[in-house]
Amino acid sequence: MTQTLLRGRFLTFHREPENGDDTGAYTYIEDGGVLIRDGLIERAGDFADVAAQAPDAPVVDHRPHLMMAGFIDTHIHFPQVQVIASWGSQLLDWLNNYTFPEETRFASEEHSARMAAAFYDQLIDHGTTTAVAYCSVHKTSVEAFFCEASRRNMRMLGGKVLMDRNAPDGLRDTPQSGYDETKALIGDWHGKGRNGYVITPRFAITSTPEQMKMAQALAAEHPECHIQTHLSENKDEIAFTRELYPKARDYLDVYQSNGLLSDKTLLGHSIHLEPREIEAMAETGAHPVFCPTSNFFLGSGLFDDAGLRSRGIANGIATDVGAGTSYSMLQTLNEGYKVLQLQGQSLHPLQAFHWITRGNACVLGLEDQIGTLDAGTEADITILNACSTDAMALRMERAETLAEELFILQMMGDDRAVEEVYVSGAPQKQANRSVIAKVLDPA
């Protein structure tokens, strides 16, 4: 058994802060310690107290930086790493012109493996230790995704997209092949190590009613698995869905009538919602996922976080790379703040950092495993430096409170603000970096 003691300023959340004055929602310690043993947090608290319990543990001193739980991204597309920042119009054109042609390349095992290494490097660089990912329609992409997650011992969730229409040749399955391949992949990967499988009908437009029935069967046979799809991102998308499913009460009913709504369901975007859809989410416990950089990039609309929360709905927040324009959950918070400002809503920095740690863990039902620095949880930890750029350091000269520091990180931070990342207690940002030159030029 191996032990490591991390030292630094310590922040962890116990519940969502009601406002900036809700100090009972979190613990902040100026000189904190996190004792790690065999990938788990064994003790956490004042450094002197923790060190006294483990006098022989080697100490890694991260002072004056801030230690908190690793970031969690609840909606990202693994096969889109090379179409991020592709000039485009709105959703459907962007999918057809960039995303779908790119995803056909993931039929190749070699390409999938190479992109998986680059994808995970980006997550780690930006402080993300858990993500929920869409793979391509190909089993090869899922195999590469989970193989790389296993190699790094990361807690990752993902799945093969089910899509049997309205996509190019080489990017469609059938209802039966999609079911068979998903069933096999669940058996191979779900619950193996830190991997979790997600049943993934891409969205209503790319699945026939027959395939939705197969997705329903998978969900019934594997209630332990999460479900992810897209909902009401774009008005043209909604209109096309109504044409394809004329008997559905609304867009969400395509999924609801097929038994795909539960507290394990993640509904990406969920912008243009009908009152009945909101009621159904509240009743079933399904989770909308806010993707602000993507929504701005594609001009999709404004996510009504406060309105959904007022109905008791727990929302996730995510990058949605590659329509999302940054892997950084810090930059996601930056843009999310602006989306909410446009609607007269607020996002206090304490609430923001709860959201990308414990908050997203709660959305996934994994708050007893990730998202905090509590004893007994998995040692996924991000070290943050609010003086990582000259502009941030200049601003920090005038910061007097923790909330001010967090807001500087939220608005100005990116991968440069992430000093180190621990996954299962092991430092990753430098140790597990691939050589970028080889990724860009394997020759």
C-alpha positions as CSV (number, residue, x, y, z in Angstrom):
1,M,0.0,0.0,0.0
2,T,1.3,3.5,-0.9
3,Q,0.5,6.8,0.7
4,T,0.9,10.4,-0.5
5,L,0.0,13.5,1.4
6,L,-0.9,16.6,-0.7
7,R,-0.6,20.0,1.0
8,G,-2.3,23.2,-0.2
9,R,-5.3,25.4,0.2
10,F,-8.3,23.0,0.4
11,L,-11.9,23.4,-0.9
12,T,-14.6,20.8,-1.0
13,F,-18.4,21.1,-1.1
14,H,-21.0,19.3,1.0
15,R,-24.1,20.6,-0.8
16,E,-25.0,23.3,-3.3
17,P,-24.4,26.8,-1.8
18,E,-27.7,28.8,-1.7
19,N,-25.8,32.0,-2.2
20,G,-22.4,33.6,-1.6
21,D,-22.9,33.7,2.1
22,D,-23.7,30.0,2.6
23,T,-20.4,29.0,4.3
24,G,-22.0,25.8,5.6
25,A,-22.1,24.4,2.1
26,Y,-18.4,23.9,1.8
27,T,-15.1,23.5,3.8
28,Y,-12.2,25.8,3.0
29,I,-8.9,25.4,4.9
30,E,-5.9,27.7,4.3
31,D,-3.4,24.9,5.1
32,G,-5.1,21.7,4.1
33,G,-4.0,18.1,3.7
34,V,-5.3,15.3,1.6
35,L,-3.9,11.8,2.4
36,I,-4.1,9.4,-0.5
37,R,-3.8,5.7,-0.1
38,D,-4.1,3.3,-3.1
39,G,-6.2,5.7,-5.2
40,L,-8.6,6.7,-2.5
41,I,-8.7,9.7,-0.1
42,E,-8.0,8.3,3.3
43,R,-8.1,11.5,5.3
44,A,-8.6,15.2,4.6
45,G,-8.6,18.3,6.7
46,D,-6.0,20.6,8.4
47,F,-2.6,19.6,7.3
48,A,-1.1,19.3,10.8
49,D,-3.9,16.9,11.8
50,V,-3.7,14.8,8.7
51,A,0.2,14.7,8.8
52,A,0.1,13.6,12.4
53,Q,-1.8,10.5,11.3
54,A,0.7,9.6,8.6
55,P,4.1,10.8,9.7
56,D,6.0,8.7,7.1
57,A,3.9,9.7,4.0
58,P,5.8,11.7,1.4
59,V,4.4,15.2,1.1
60,V,3.7,17.0,-2.2
61,D,3.4,20.7,-1.3
62,H,1.1,22.6,-3.7
63,R,1.0,25.8,-1.6
64,P,-0.2,28.5,-2.4
65,H,-2.4,26.8,-4.9
66,L,-6.0,25.6,-4.4
67,M,-6.8,21.9,-4.1
68,M,-10.3,20.7,-5.1
69,A,-12.1,17.8,-6.7
70,G,-11.4,17.1,-10.3
71,F,-13.8,18.6,-12.8
72,I,-16.7,16.6,-14.3
73,D,-17.9,17.1,-17.9
74,T,-21.4,15.6,-18.5
75,H,-21.6,15.9,-22.3
76,I,-18.7,15.7,-24.8
77,H,-18.1,14.0,-28.2
78,F,-14.9,12.0,-28.3
79,P,-14.9,11.7,-32.2
80,Q,-15.1,15.5,-32.6
81,V,-11.6,16.3,-31.4
82,Q,-10.5,17.4,-34.9
83,V,-13.6,19.4,-35.8
84,I,-13.7,21.7,-32.8
85,A,-13.4,25.3,-34.2
86,S,-14.8,24.4,-37.6
87,W,-16.5,27.4,-39.1
88,G,-20.1,26.6,-39.6
89,S,-23.7,27.7,-39.5
90,Q,-26.3,26.1,-37.3
91,L,-26.7,22.6,-35.9
92,L,-28.0,20.4,-38.8
93,D,-25.6,22.0,-41.3
94,W,-22.7,21.7,-38.9
95,L,-23.4,18.0,-38.4
96,N,-23.7,17.3,-42.1
97,N,-20.7,19.4,-43.2
98,Y,-18.2,18.6,-40.5
99,T,-19.2,16.1,-37.8
100,F,-20.6,13.2,-39.7
101,P,-17.7,13.1,-42.3
102,E,-15.2,13.2,-39.4
103,E,-16.9,10.5,-37.5
104,T,-16.6,8.0,-40.4
105,R,-12.8,8.0,-39.7
106,F,-13.4,6.2,-36.4
107,A,-14.0,2.9,-38.2
108,S,-10.2,2.7,-38.1
109,E,-8.7,1.1,-35.0
110,E,-5.5,3.0,-35.5
111,H,-7.2,6.4,-35.8
112,S,-9.5,5.7,-32.9
113,A,-6.6,4.8,-30.6
114,R,-4.5,7.9,-31.7
115,M,-7.5,10.2,-31.1
116,A,-8.3,8.6,-27.8
117,A,-4.8,9.4,-26.4
118,A,-5.1,13.0,-27.6
119,F,-8.6,13.3,-26.2
120,Y,-7.6,12.2,-22.8
121,D,-4.5,14.5,-22.8
122,Q,-6.8,17.4,-23.4
123,L,-9.2,16.4,-20.6
124,I,-6.3,16.1,-18.1
125,D,-4.7,19.3,-19.3
126,H,-7.9,21.2,-18.5
127,G,-8.5,19.6,-15.1
128,T,-11.3,17.2,-16.1
129,T,-11.0,13.8,-14.5
130,T,-14.4,12.4,-15.4
131,A,-16.5,12.9,-18.6
132,V,-19.6,11.4,-20.2
133,A,-18.8,10.9,-23.9
134,Y,-20.5,10.1,-27.1
135,C,-18.3,7.8,-29.2
136,S,-19.0,7.1,-32.9
137,V,-21.3,4.5,-34.3
138,H,-18.3,2.1,-34.6
139,K,-17.3,-0.4,-31.9
140,T,-13.7,0.5,-32.6
141,S,-14.2,4.0,-31.2
142,V,-15.8,2.6,-28.0
143,E,-13.0,0.1,-27.6
144,A,-10.4,2.9,-28.0
145,F,-12.3,5.1,-25.6
146,F,-12.5,2.6,-22.8
147,C,-9.0,1.1,-23.4
148,E,-7.4,4.5,-22.9
149,A,-9.6,5.3,-19.9
150,S,-8.5,2.0,-18.3
151,R,-4.8,2.7,-19.1
152,R,-5.1,6.0,-17.2
153,N,-7.4,4.5,-14.5
154,M,-10.0,7.3,-15.0
155,R,-13.6,7.2,-14.1
156,M,-15.2,7.6,-17.5
157,L,-18.6,7.0,-19.0
158,G,-19.4,6.6,-22.7
159,G,-21.2,4.7,-25.4
160,K,-21.6,3.9,-29.1
161,V,-24.2,6.2,-30.8
162,L,-27.2,4.4,-32.2
163,M,-28.1,6.0,-35.5
164,D,-29.7,4.1,-38.4
165,R,-30.9,7.0,-40.6
166,N,-30.2,10.6,-41.8
167,A,-26.5,10.0,-41.8
168,P,-23.9,9.1,-44.5
169,D,-22.8,5.7,-45.6
170,G,-20.3,4.3,-43.1
171,L,-22.0,6.1,-40.2
172,R,-25.2,4.1,-39.8
173,D,-26.1,0.9,-38.0
174,T,-29.4,-1.0,-38.0
175,P,-31.8,-1.5,-35.1
176,Q,-30.5,-5.0,-34.6
177,S,-26.8,-4.4,-35.1
178,G,-27.0,-1.4,-32.8
179,Y,-28.6,-3.5,-30.2
180,D,-26.2,-6.4,-30.6
181,E,-23.1,-4.2,-30.5
182,T,-24.2,-2.2,-27.6
183,K,-25.1,-5.3,-25.7
184,A,-21.7,-6.7,-26.3
185,L,-19.9,-3.5,-25.3
186,I,-21.9,-3.3,-22.0
187,G,-20.7,-6.8,-21.2
188,D,-17.1,-6.0,-22.1
189,W,-16.8,-2.6,-20.4
190,H,-19.5,-1.6,-18.0
191,G,-18.3,-1.8,-14.4
192,K,-14.9,-3.0,-15.5
193,G,-12.4,-0.9,-13.5
194,R,-13.8,2.6,-13.4
195,N,-15.7,2.4,-16.7
196,G,-19.4,3.0,-17.0
197,Y,-21.4,2.4,-20.2
198,V,-24.0,4.9,-21.5
199,I,-26.8,3.8,-23.8
200,T,-26.7,6.4,-26.5
201,P,-29.4,7.0,-29.1
202,R,-27.8,10.0,-30.7
203,F,-31.0,11.9,-31.2
204,A,-34.5,11.4,-32.6
205,I,-33.5,12.5,-36.1
206,T,-30.9,9.8,-36.5
207,S,-32.9,6.9,-35.1
208,T,-36.0,5.2,-36.5
209,P,-38.9,4.2,-34.3
210,E,-37.6,0.6,-34.6
211,Q,-34.2,1.6,-33.2
212,M,-35.8,3.6,-30.4
213,K,-37.6,0.3,-29.4
214,M,-34.2,-1.4,-29.3
215,A,-32.8,1.4,-27.1
216,Q,-35.8,0.8,-24.8
217,A,-35.0,-2.9,-24.6
218,L,-31.4,-2.1,-23.7
219,A,-32.4,0.3,-21.0
220,A,-34.8,-2.2,-19.5
221,E,-32.2,-5.0,-19.6
222,H,-29.4,-2.7,-18.1
223,P,-31.0,-0.3,-15.6
224,E,-27.6,0.2,-14.1
225,C,-26.4,2.1,-17.2
226,H,-26.9,5.7,-17.9
227,I,-28.7,7.0,-21.0
228,Q,-27.7,10.0,-23.0
229,T,-29.2,11.8,-26.0
230,H,-29.9,15.3,-27.4
231,L,-33.1,17.3,-26.9
232,S,-34.4,20.6,-28.3
233,E,-31.1,22.2,-29.2
234,N,-32.3,24.0,-32.3
235,K,-35.7,25.0,-33.7
236,D,-35.1,23.4,-37.1
237,E,-34.1,20.1,-35.3
238,I,-37.4,20.2,-33.4
239,A,-39.4,20.8,-36.5
240,F,-37.7,17.9,-38.3
241,T,-38.3,15.6,-35.3
242,R,-42.0,16.5,-35.4
243,E,-42.1,15.4,-39.1
244,L,-40.3,12.1,-38.3
245,Y,-42.5,11.4,-35.2
246,P,-45.9,12.9,-36.0
247,K,-47.6,10.9,-33.2
248,A,-45.3,12.2,-30.5
249,R,-46.8,14.8,-28.1
250,D,-43.5,16.8,-28.4
251,Y,-39.8,16.1,-28.9
252,L,-39.2,14.7,-25.4
253,D,-42.1,12.2,-25.9
254,V,-40.0,10.4,-28.5
255,Y,-37.8,9.3,-25.6
256,Q,-40.4,9.2,-22.9
257,S,-42.8,6.9,-24.9
258,N,-39.9,4.5,-25.3
259,G,-39.1,4.3,-21.6
260,L,-35.8,6.3,-21.9
261,L,-36.5,8.8,-19.1
262,S,-35.2,8.2,-15.6
263,D,-32.8,9.8,-13.1
264,K,-30.0,8.2,-15.2
265,T,-31.0,10.1,-18.3
266,L,-28.9,13.0,-19.6
267,L,-30.6,15.3,-22.1
268,G,-28.0,17.5,-23.9
269,H,-29.0,21.1,-24.4
270,S,-32.8,21.2,-23.6
271,I,-33.2,24.8,-24.6
272,H,-36.5,25.2,-26.4
273,L,-38.8,23.2,-24.0
274,E,-42.6,22.9,-23.8
275,P,-44.3,23.1,-20.4
276,R,-45.2,19.4,-20.7
277,E,-41.6,18.4,-21.3
278,I,-40.5,20.3,-18.2
279,E,-43.1,18.5,-16.2
280,A,-42.0,15.2,-17.5
281,M,-38.4,15.9,-16.6
282,A,-39.5,16.9,-13.1
283,E,-41.6,13.7,-12.7
284,T,-38.9,11.3,-14.0
285,G,-35.8,12.9,-12.6
286,A,-34.2,13.2,-16.0
287,H,-31.3,15.7,-16.2
288,P,-31.0,18.5,-18.8
289,V,-27.4,19.4,-19.6
290,F,-26.3,23.0,-20.2
291,C,-23.7,23.4,-22.9
292,P,-23.0,27.1,-23.1
293,T,-20.0,27.4,-25.4
294,S,-21.8,25.2,-28.0
295,N,-25.1,27.0,-27.7
296,F,-23.3,30.3,-28.4
297,F,-21.2,28.9,-31.2
298,L,-24.2,27.4,-33.1
299,G,-26.6,30.2,-32.1
300,S,-28.9,27.7,-30.6
301,G,-30.5,29.7,-27.8
302,L,-30.3,30.4,-24.0
303,F,-30.6,27.7,-21.4
304,D,-33.1,28.5,-18.6
305,D,-31.2,27.2,-15.6
306,A,-33.2,29.0,-13.0
307,G,-36.6,28.0,-14.5
308,L,-35.7,24.4,-14.5
309,R,-34.2,24.4,-11.0
310,S,-37.4,26.0,-9.8
311,R,-39.2,22.8,-10.8
312,G,-36.8,20.7,-8.8
313,I,-34.8,19.6,-11.8
314,A,-31.0,19.0,-11.4
315,N,-29.1,20.3,-14.4
316,G,-25.7,19.2,-15.6
317,I,-23.2,21.5,-17.2
318,A,-20.7,20.5,-20.0
319,T,-18.4,21.5,-22.8
320,D,-20.0,19.7,-25.7
321,V,-16.7,19.6,-27.6
322,G,-16.6,19.8,-30.7
323,A,-19.5,22.3,-31.2
324,G,-18.4,23.5,-27.8
325,T,-15.3,25.7,-28.2
326,S,-13.1,24.7,-25.3
327,Y,-12.3,21.6,-23.2
328,S,-12.1,23.8,-20.2
329,M,-14.8,23.6,-17.6
330,L,-13.5,27.0,-16.4
331,Q,-14.3,28.5,-19.8
332,T,-17.6,26.7,-19.8
333,L,-18.5,28.5,-16.5
334,N,-17.3,31.7,-18.1
335,E,-19.8,31.4,-21.0
336,G,-22.5,29.9,-18.7
337,Y,-22.3,33.0,-16.5
338,K,-23.0,35.2,-19.6
339,V,-25.9,33.0,-20.8
340,L,-27.6,33.4,-17.4
341,Q,-26.8,37.1,-17.2
342,L,-28.7,37.6,-20.4
343,Q,-31.8,36.2,-18.7
344,G,-31.4,38.0,-15.4
345,Q,-30.1,34.9,-13.7
346,S,-26.9,34.7,-11.7
347,L,-24.1,32.2,-11.2
348,H,-22.1,32.9,-8.0
349,P,-18.5,31.5,-8.2
350,L,-19.1,29.2,-5.2
351,Q,-22.2,27.8,-7.0
352,A,-20.2,27.5,-10.2
353,F,-17.4,25.4,-8.7
354,H,-19.9,23.2,-6.9
355,W,-21.6,22.6,-10.2
356,I,-18.5,21.3,-12.1
357,T,-17.5,19.1,-9.2
358,R,-20.0,17.7,-6.7
359,G,-23.0,19.1,-8.7
360,N,-22.2,17.1,-11.8
361,A,-21.4,14.1,-9.6
362,C,-24.9,14.3,-8.1
363,V,-26.4,14.5,-11.6
364,L,-24.6,11.2,-12.4
365,G,-25.5,9.7,-9.0
366,L,-21.8,9.3,-8.3
367,E,-21.4,11.8,-5.5
368,D,-20.3,9.1,-3.1
369,Q,-17.4,8.3,-5.4
370,I,-16.3,11.5,-7.1
371,G,-16.8,15.3,-6.9
372,T,-15.6,16.0,-3.4
373,L,-12.5,15.6,-1.3
374,D,-14.3,13.5,1.3
375,A,-12.6,10.6,3.0
376,G,-13.4,7.3,1.2
377,T,-13.9,8.9,-2.2
378,E,-11.7,8.4,-5.3
379,A,-8.6,10.6,-5.3
380,D,-9.3,12.7,-8.4
381,I,-8.0,16.1,-7.6
382,T,-7.3,19.3,-9.5
383,I,-4.7,21.9,-8.4
384,L,-5.6,25.5,-9.5
385,N,-3.4,28.5,-9.8
386,A,-5.3,31.8,-9.9
387,C,-2.0,33.7,-10.8
388,S,-1.2,31.5,-13.8
389,T,-1.2,34.4,-16.3
390,D,0.1,37.9,-16.0
391,A,-3.4,39.3,-16.3
392,M,-4.8,37.0,-13.6
393,A,-1.9,37.7,-11.3
394,L,-2.5,41.4,-11.7
395,R,-6.2,41.0,-10.9
396,M,-5.4,38.7,-7.9
397,E,-3.4,41.5,-6.3
398,R,-6.8,43.1,-5.5
399,A,-8.6,39.9,-4.6
400,E,-9.5,39.6,-0.9
401,T,-11.8,36.6,-0.6
402,L,-12.1,33.0,-1.7
403,A,-15.1,33.9,-3.8
404,E,-13.1,36.6,-5.7
405,E,-10.4,34.2,-6.4
406,L,-12.8,31.6,-7.7
407,F,-14.5,34.2,-9.9
408,I,-11.1,35.1,-11.4
409,L,-10.5,31.4,-12.2
410,Q,-14.1,31.2,-13.6
411,M,-13.8,34.1,-15.9
412,M,-10.1,34.2,-16.8
413,G,-8.9,30.7,-16.3
414,D,-8.2,27.9,-18.7
415,D,-5.7,25.0,-18.9
416,R,-2.9,27.3,-17.8
417,A,-4.6,27.7,-14.4
418,V,-4.5,23.9,-13.9
419,E,-1.1,23.2,-12.2
420,E,-1.6,19.5,-11.7
421,V,-4.2,16.8,-11.9
422,Y,-4.4,13.6,-9.8
423,V,-6.3,10.6,-11.1
424,S,-6.8,7.8,-8.6
425,G,-4.1,9.6,-6.6
426,A,-1.4,9.7,-9.3
427,P,-0.2,12.9,-10.9
428,Q,-1.2,13.0,-14.5
429,K,-0.7,16.4,-16.2
430,Q,3.0,15.9,-16.9
431,A,3.5,12.2,-16.3
432,N,0.9,10.9,-18.8
433,R,1.3,13.6,-21.5
434,S,1.6,12.2,-25.0
435,V,4.1,14.0,-27.3
436,I,1.9,16.5,-29.2
437,A,4.3,16.4,-32.1
438,K,3.6,12.7,-32.5
439,V,-0.1,13.2,-32.4
440,L,0.0,15.8,-35.1
441,D,2.7,14.1,-37.1
442,P,2.9,10.4,-36.3
443,A,5.7,9.9,-38.8
